[in-house]
Amino acid sequence: MISSEIRRFIERTATAVVASTDSGGQPHLALGTVCKGDDGDLLPFENWLCCQTLDNVRENPCVAIAVIAPEERIGYQFGGRVINTIEVAIMDGYQPEAKPAADLQVMTRLVVRVEDVTAFCEGLHIDR
């Protein structure tokens, strides 16, 4: 599903946005980076994601990721489901008396199983 041409596009751009929704349908966007490498139909996305994104994917694992080349104003949209959430790093300098453990900043990798890929561009186009 993710062709070698699309993989090359992902590797040369650094801008990615993940859209998630809570169980009530309230949308939320987060910036991040798609991890490089050929993972078949898996698309790992990571960043110091906010609690809202993490809460959303626990409630509703369906997400959309747009990988964009801003200077060209084109990209791809990947729809799929989060199948794994991996804590990659935890912010150093944690002080238990200053901040509850639940509020720790954690770099998180969302592993998304891609179910569909569409062009992401402005102007006239057909999504499907």
C-alpha positions, 0 to 999 in steps of 0.5 A: 500500500505504501509504495517505494515512491511514497516512502521516498517522499516521506524520507525527504520531507519532515512535516507531518500532522496527525489528526485524532478524535476523542470518543465524542468526535472532537478533533485534535491535530499534532505535529510530529515526524514520520520515522524513516524506514521501510515498514511495509504498511506500518507508519510510525509517527513520533513527537512529544505528543500532548496528553490530548492526542494520547487520550484520543488514540486510547479511546479511538485508534483511528487516525489520519496522518498528513505528510506534507512538503510545504514548499511544494504544497503537496503530500499524502494522507494516510488513514489507519489505526494506531496498533502500538504506542511506544514511549521512546524517551522521558523528559529528564529532570523530573521532580516528583514534588513539582509535577504529578507523574501523569503529567510527565513529557514523554516522546511517544511513537504511534505505530499506525497500520495504514488502511488507505493512502490518498493525495494531499494537495490543494485545488481540484482533486479527487480523494478516492 
